[in-house]
């Protein structure tokens, strides 16, 4: 899913963790169409931290995509928790 690929690259400011982010899967997917498309889903991610450790998290995200404006943005701040 393109929205998940875009989202995983934007998560560092919301997790506070510097490292390389990998998408392990998505779940709870929904889409609503109104003034653009609103995508909501849970991302399962792994972060390879600069000190060599790995952190596994899940993040609930909501993205508003307005194709005619070539614009994507988080509709709400992602909520990420360690698992």
GUKE-465717 format. One record per atom (N, C-alpha, C, CB): atom name; residue number from 1; x, y, z; residue in one letter. Coordinates in nm, 4 decimals. Glycine has a CB too. Example, Ala and Ser with C-alpha at 12.3 -4.5 7.8 and 13.67 -1.06 7.14 Angstrom:
BEGIN
   name   resi          x          y          z   resn
      N      1     1.3190    -0.5690     0.7800      A
     CA      1     1.2300    -0.4500     0.7800      A
      C      1     1.3200    -0.3300     0.7800      A
     CB      1     1.1308    -0.4473     0.9046      A
      N      2     1.2850    -0.2250     0.7080      S
     CA      2     1.3670    -0.1060     0.7140      S
      C      2     1.2900     0.0030     0.7870      S
     CB      2     1.4084    -0.0598     0.5725      S
//
This chain:
BEGIN
   name   resi          x          y          z   resn
      N      1     0.0847    -0.1183     0.0000      X
     CA      1     0.0000     0.0000     0.0000      X
      C      1     0.0889     0.1241     0.0000      X
     CB      1    -0.0961     0.0001     0.1225      X
      N      2     0.0671     0.2106    -0.0959      X
     CA      2     0.1504     0.3304    -0.1104      X
      C      2     0.1432     0.4227     0.0109      X
     CB      2     0.1092     0.4068    -0.2340      X
      N      3     0.0272     0.4306     0.0749      X
     CA      3     0.0133     0.5182     0.1918      X
      C      3     0.1015     0.4690     0.3067      X
     CB      3    -0.1344     0.5252     0.2371      X
      N      4     0.1121     0.3383     0.3242      X
     CA      4     0.1978     0.2835     0.4301      X
      C      4     0.3445     0.3089     0.3982      X
     CB      4     0.1727     0.1321     0.4480      X
      N      5     0.3826     0.2931     0.2716      X
     CA      5     0.5213     0.3214     0.2320      X
      C      5     0.5560     0.4677     0.2587      X
     CB      5     0.5432     0.2880     0.0826      X
      N      6     0.4643     0.5584     0.2273      X
     CA      6     0.4864     0.7007     0.2530      X
      C      6     0.4954     0.7261     0.4038      X
     CB      6     0.3729     0.7858     0.1903      X
      N      7     0.4040     0.6664     0.4806      X
     CA      7     0.3958     0.6909     0.6254      X
      C      7     0.5206     0.6489     0.7000      X
     CB      7     0.2777     0.6187     0.6831      X
      N      8     0.5737     0.5315     0.6655      X
     CA      8     0.6877     0.4792     0.7411      X
      C      8     0.8080     0.5737     0.7306      X
     CB      8     0.7259     0.3384     0.6900      X
      N      9     0.8174     0.6486     0.6222      X
     CA      9     0.9277     0.7437     0.6044      X
      C      9     0.9080     0.8715     0.6858      X
     CB      9     0.9428     0.7788     0.4572      X
      N     10     0.7872     0.8917     0.7400      X
     CA     10     0.7547     1.0146     0.8124      X
      C     10     0.7494     0.9965     0.9642      X
     CB     10     0.6226     1.0678     0.7641      X
      N     11     0.7739     0.8769     1.0161      X
     CA     11     0.7439     0.8463     1.1563      X
      C     11     0.8447     0.8953     1.2597      X
     CB     11     0.7307     0.7020     1.1706      X
      N     12     0.9681     0.9162     1.2231      X
     CA     12     1.0719     0.9490     1.3210      X
      C     12     1.0340     1.0629     1.4167      X
     CB     12     1.1982     0.9856     1.2487      X
      N     13     0.9767     1.1739     1.3695      X
     CA     13     0.9400     1.2803     1.4641      X
      C     13     0.8328     1.2377     1.5655      X
     CB     13     0.8909     1.4011     1.3875      X
      N     14     0.7534     1.1369     1.5313      X
     CA     14     0.6446     1.0939     1.6192      X
      C     14     0.6887     0.9854     1.7168      X
     CB     14     0.5279     1.0436     1.5364      X
      N     15     0.7943     0.9109     1.6828      X
     CA     15     0.8450     0.8083     1.7740      X
      C     15     0.9606     0.8611     1.8577      X
     CB     15     0.8895     0.6848     1.6958      X
      N     16     1.0314     0.9619     1.8060      X
     CA     16     1.1487     1.0142     1.8745      X
      C     16     1.2694     0.9226     1.8634      X
     CB     16     1.1168     1.0377     2.0187      X
      N     17     1.2661     0.8282     1.7687      X
     CA     17     1.3742     0.7308     1.7545      X
      C     17     1.4446     0.7522     1.6210      X
     CB     17     1.3200     0.5857     1.7652      X
      N     18     1.5765     0.7727     1.6264      X
     CA     18     1.6560     0.7836     1.5046      X
      C     18     1.7003     0.6446     1.4631      X
     CB     18     1.7786     0.8771     1.5250      X
      N     19     1.6808     0.6130     1.3370      X
     CA     19     1.7202     0.4827     1.2864      X
      C     19     1.6589     0.4591     1.1502      X
     CB     19     1.6793     0.3721     1.3833      X
      N     20     1.6682     0.3359     1.1044      X
     CA     20     1.6109     0.2970     0.9761      X
      C     20     1.4804     0.2231     1.0030      X
     CB     20     1.7103     0.2082     0.8936      X
      N     21     1.3739     0.2679     0.9387      X
     CA     21     1.2400     0.2143     0.9622      X
      C     21     1.2033     0.1143     0.8531      X
     CB     21     1.1358     0.3281     0.9681      X
      N     22     1.1495    -0.0006     0.8958      X
     CA     22     1.1060    -0.1049     0.8033      X
      C     22     0.9597    -0.1372     0.8298      X
     CB     22     1.1938    -0.2322     0.8172      X
      N     23     0.8816    -0.1478     0.7253      X
     CA     23     0.7408    -0.1838     0.7361      X
      C     23     0.7290    -0.3354     0.7386      X
     CB     23     0.6581    -0.1236     0.6189      X
      N     24     0.6724    -0.3906     0.8476      X
     CA     24     0.6543    -0.5356     0.8599      X
      C     24     0.5148    -0.5804     0.8205      X
     CB     24     0.6829    -0.5796     1.0015      X
      N     25     0.4195    -0.4885     0.8140      X
     CA     25     0.2831    -0.5247     0.7765      X
      C     25     0.1852    -0.4150     0.8135      X
     CB     25     0.2425    -0.6554     0.8431      X
      N     26     0.0631    -0.4301     0.7636      X
     CA     26    -0.0435    -0.3359     0.7962      X
      C     26    -0.1695    -0.4148     0.8298      X
     CB     26    -0.0693    -0.2366     0.6785      X
      N     27    -0.2547    -0.3544     0.9115      X
     CA     27    -0.3818    -0.4166     0.9489      X
      C     27    -0.4841    -0.3069     0.9752      X
     CB     27    -0.3653    -0.5083     1.0742      X
      N     28    -0.6076    -0.3473     0.9979      X
     CA     28    -0.7170    -0.2541     1.0306      X
      C     28    -0.7294    -0.1417     0.9278      X
     CB     28    -0.6952    -0.1941     1.1698      X
      N     29    -0.7317    -0.1767     0.8007      X
     CA     29    -0.7317    -0.0774     0.6929      X
      C     29    -0.8737    -0.0291     0.6644      X
     CB     29    -0.6688    -0.1364     0.5649      X
      N     30    -0.8882     0.1034     0.6528      X
     CA     30    -1.0157     0.1594     0.6076      X
      C     30    -0.9876     0.2815     0.5206      X
     CB     30    -1.1072     0.1971     0.7288      X
      N     31    -1.0833     0.3119     0.4339      X
     CA     31    -1.0717     0.4283     0.3457      X
      C     31    -1.2075     0.4951     0.3366      X
     CB     31    -1.0199     0.3878     0.2040      X
      N     32    -1.2081     0.6267     0.3514      X
     CA     32    -1.3284     0.7069     0.3328      X
      C     32    -1.2973     0.8113     0.2267      X
     CB     32    -1.3753     0.7737     0.4672      X
      N     33    -1.3942     0.8383     0.1429      X
     CA     33    -1.3753     0.9399     0.0404      X
      C     33    -1.4695     1.0556     0.0684      X
     CB     33    -1.3993     0.8819    -0.1015      X
      N     34    -1.4143     1.1735     0.0766      X
     CA     34    -1.4914     1.2967     0.0907      X
      C     34    -1.4072     1.4054     0.0271      X
     CB     34    -1.5261     1.3295     0.2425      X
      N     35    -1.3549     1.5015     0.0977      X
     CA     35    -1.2656     1.6025     0.0415      X
      C     35    -1.1265     1.5404     0.0342      X
     CB     35    -1.2654     1.7351     0.1277      X
      N     36    -1.1085     1.4487    -0.0584      X
     CA     36    -0.9875     1.3687    -0.0676      X
      C     36    -1.0183     1.2289    -0.0170      X
     CB     36    -0.8710     1.4328     0.0127      X
      N     37    -0.9151     1.1508     0.0018      X
     CA     37    -0.9315     1.0152     0.0538      X
      C     37    -0.8658     1.0091     0.1908      X
     CB     37    -0.8698     0.9084    -0.0433      X
      N     38    -0.9386     0.9569     0.2881      X
     CA     38    -0.8869     0.9420     0.4234      X
      C     38    -0.8568     0.7945     0.4458      X
     CB     38    -0.9880     0.9964     0.5299      X
      N     39    -0.7295     0.7635     0.4639      X
     CA     39    -0.6850     0.6267     0.4893      X
      C     39    -0.6521     0.6141     0.6372      X
     CB     39    -0.5615     0.5893     0.4008      X
      N     40    -0.7006     0.5079     0.6999      X
     CA     40    -0.6679     0.4801     0.8391      X
      C     40    -0.6237     0.3348     0.8481      X
     CB     40    -0.7895     0.5087     0.9338      X
      N     41    -0.5135     0.3101     0.9187      X
     CA     41    -0.4638     0.1737     0.9329      X
      C     41    -0.3612     0.1676     1.0449      X
     CB     41    -0.4025     0.1235     0.8006      X
      N     42    -0.3276     0.0456     1.0825      X
     CA     42    -0.2229     0.0198     1.1811      X
      C     42    -0.1023    -0.0350     1.1071      X
     CB     42    -0.2713    -0.0796     1.2923      X
      N     43     0.0131     0.0253     1.1309      X
     CA     43     0.1381    -0.0214     1.0708      X
      C     43     0.2191    -0.0955     1.1758      X
     CB     43     0.2199     0.0971     1.0118      X
      N     44     0.2765    -0.2067     1.1364      X
     CA     44     0.3668    -0.2825     1.2221      X
      C     44     0.5068    -0.2575     1.1665      X
     CB     44     0.3303    -0.4383     1.2258      X
      N     45     0.5927    -0.1970     1.2484      X
     CA     45     0.7236    -0.1550     1.1993      X
      C     45     0.8361    -0.2085     1.2866      X
     CB     45     0.7311    -0.0034     1.1926      X
      N     46     0.9526    -0.2165     1.2266      X
     CA     46     1.0756    -0.2494     1.2982      X
      C     46     1.1716    -0.1339     1.2724      X
     CB     46     1.1368    -0.3890     1.2516      X
      N     47     1.2395    -0.0905     1.3775      X
     CA     47     1.3354     0.0190     1.3655      X
      C     47     1.4737    -0.0346     1.4002      X
     CB     47     1.2967     0.1392     1.4581      X
      N     48     1.5669    -0.0215     1.3067      X
     CA     48     1.7067    -0.0548     1.3326      X
      C     48     1.7722     0.0724     1.3860      X
     CB     48     1.7803    -0.1088     1.2020      X
      N     49     1.7965     0.0741     1.5164      X
     CA     49     1.8493     0.1926     1.5836      X
      C     49     1.9991     0.2029     1.5573      X
     CB     49     1.8204     0.1877     1.7363      X
      N     50     2.0502     0.3249     1.5608      X
     CA     50     2.1905     0.3495     1.5286      X
      C     50     2.2879     0.2771     1.6210      X
     CB     50     2.2178     0.4964     1.5334      X
      N     51     2.2454     0.2415     1.7437      X
     CA     51     2.3350     0.1706     1.8358      X
      C     51     2.3355     0.0193     1.8126      X
     CB     51     2.2948     0.1998     1.9795      X
      N     52     2.2649    -0.0278     1.7086      X
     CA     52     2.2637    -0.1694     1.6746      X
      C     52     2.1443    -0.2467     1.7282      X
     CB     52     2.3870    -0.2321     1.7242      X
      N     53     2.0637    -0.1860     1.8137      X
     CA     53     1.9451    -0.2539     1.8656      X
      C     53     1.8295    -0.2408     1.7675      X
     CB     53     1.9055    -0.1969     2.0030      X
      N     54     1.7255    -0.3201     1.7913      X
     CA     54     1.6046    -0.3127     1.7097      X
      C     54     1.4845    -0.2922     1.8003      X
     CB     54     1.5872    -0.4405     1.6235      X
      N     55     1.3912    -0.2121     1.7537      X
     CA     55     1.2686    -0.1844     1.8278      X
      C     55     1.1512    -0.2193     1.7372      X
     CB     55     1.2619    -0.0343     1.8750      X
      N     56     1.0530    -0.2895     1.7935      X
     CA     56     0.9316    -0.3241     1.7194      X
      C     56     0.8183    -0.2385     1.7752      X
     CB     56     0.8982    -0.4783     1.7306      X
      N     57     0.7433    -0.1752     1.6852      X
     CA     57     0.6341    -0.0869     1.7260      X
      C     57     0.5130    -0.1095     1.6372      X
     CB     57     0.6778     0.0607     1.7206      X
      N     58     0.3983    -0.0640     1.6868      X
     CA     58     0.2810    -0.0530     1.6006      X
      C     58     0.2360     0.0920     1.6063      X
     CB     58     0.1655    -0.1518     1.6448      X
      N     59     0.1923     0.1425     1.4921      X
     CA     59     0.1523     0.2826     1.4819      X
      C     59     0.0159     0.2917     1.4150      X
     CB     59     0.2574     0.3648     1.4030      X
      N     60    -0.0763     0.3608     1.4800      X
     CA     60    -0.2065     0.3889     1.4205      X
      C     60    -0.1952     0.5218     1.3475      X
     CB     60    -0.3207     0.3924     1.5289      X
      N     61    -0.2254     0.5201     1.2178      X
     CA     61    -0.2103     0.6405     1.1368      X
      C     61    -0.3393     0.6731     1.0623      X
     CB     61    -0.0951     0.6240     1.0377      X
      N     62    -0.3535     0.8006     1.0320      X
     CA     62    -0.4662     0.8529     0.9554      X
      C     62    -0.4082     0.9537     0.8561      X
     CB     62    -0.5763     0.9191     1.0494      X
      N     63    -0.4267     0.9274     0.7261      X
     CA     63    -0.3657     1.0104     0.6218      X
      C     63    -0.4736     1.0674     0.5316      X
     CB     63    -0.2638     0.9291     0.5389      X
      N     64    -0.4652     1.1968     0.5067      X
     CA     64    -0.5540     1.2622     0.4108      X
      C     64    -0.4758     1.2819     0.2814      X
     CB     64    -0.6084     1.3995     0.4663      X
      N     65    -0.5272     1.2245     0.1733      X
     CA     65    -0.4612     1.2302     0.0426      X
      C     65    -0.5499     1.3086    -0.0536      X
     CB     65    -0.4323     1.0866    -0.0128      X
      N     66    -0.4970     1.4203    -0.1035      X
     CA     66    -0.5682     1.5021    -0.2029      X
      C     66    -0.4881     1.4966    -0.3325      X
     CB     66    -0.5870     1.6516    -0.1534      X
      N     67    -0.5230     1.4028    -0.4186      X
     CA     67    -0.4458     1.3805    -0.5413      X
      C     67    -0.4427     1.5036    -0.6314      X
     CB     67    -0.5034     1.2631    -0.6179      X
      N     68    -0.5513     1.5792    -0.6386      X
     CA     68    -0.5552     1.6954    -0.7272      X
      C     68    -0.4643     1.8073    -0.6781      X
     CB     68    -0.6976     1.7466    -0.7401      X
      N     69    -0.4268     1.8054    -0.5505      X
     CA     69    -0.3324     1.9037    -0.4968      X
      C     69    -0.1929     1.8440    -0.4811      X
     CB     69    -0.3819     1.9567    -0.3620      X
      N     70    -0.1776     1.7180    -0.5177      X
     CA     70    -0.0533     1.6436    -0.4971      X
      C     70    -0.0086     1.6627    -0.3515      X
     CB     70     0.0586     1.6911    -0.5973      X
      N     71    -0.0993     1.6285    -0.2598      X
     CA     71    -0.0768     1.6544    -0.1183      X
      C     71    -0.1159     1.5332    -0.0348      X
     CB     71    -0.1554     1.7778    -0.0730      X
      N     72    -0.0250     1.4923     0.0538      X
     CA     72    -0.0523     1.3903     0.1549      X
      C     72    -0.0105     1.4489     0.2881      X
     CB     72     0.0233     1.2551     0.1248      X
      N     73    -0.0894     1.4223     0.3911      X
     CA     73    -0.0519     1.4664     0.5247      X
      C     73    -0.1212     1.3785     0.6269      X
     CB     73    -0.0878     1.6154     0.5467      X
      N     74    -0.0602     1.3692     0.7447      X
     CA     74    -0.1277     1.2992     0.8525      X
      C     74    -0.2492     1.3814     0.8922      X
     CB     74    -0.0327     1.2757     0.9741      X
      N     75    -0.3641     1.3180     0.8970      X
     CA     75    -0.4860     1.3848     0.9395      X
      C     75    -0.4826     1.4081     1.0904      X
     CB     75    -0.6099     1.3020     0.8999      X
      N     76    -0.4218     1.3154     1.1623      X
     CA     76    -0.3974     1.3248     1.3064      X
      C     76    -0.2556     1.2746     1.3299      X
     CB     76    -0.5037     1.2416     1.3905      X
      N     77    -0.1941     1.3141     1.4397      X
     CA     77    -0.0607     1.2637     1.4702      X
      C     77    -0.0651     1.1120     1.4875      X
     CB     77    -0.0045     1.3313     1.5974      X
      N     78     0.0308     1.0395     1.4289      X
     CA     78     0.0361     0.8947     1.4493      X
      C     78     0.0561     0.8613     1.5973      X
     CB     78     0.1493     0.8327     1.3650      X
      N     79    -0.0048     0.7523     1.6398      X
     CA     79     0.0115     0.7039     1.7770      X
      C     79     0.0895     0.5733     1.7693      X
     CB     79    -0.1280     0.6840     1.8495      X
      N     80     0.2127     0.5754     1.8215      X
     CA     80     0.3019     0.4597     1.8133      X
      C     80     0.3306     0.4057     1.9531      X
     CB     80     0.4339     0.4973     1.7419      X
      N     81     0.3274     0.2729     1.9658      X
     CA     81     0.3588     0.2074     2.0923      X
      C     81     0.4519     0.0893     2.0667      X
     CB     81     0.2295     0.1607     2.1642      X
      N     82     0.5406     0.0634     2.1623      X
     CA     82     0.6291    -0.0528     2.1520      X
      C     82     0.5487    -0.1792     2.1763      X
     CB     82     0.7468    -0.0427     2.2526      X
      N     83     0.5859    -0.2856     2.1051      X
     CA     83     0.5193    -0.4153     2.1251      X
      C     83     0.6206    -0.5207     2.1628      X
     CB     83     0.4430    -0.4585     1.9984      X
//
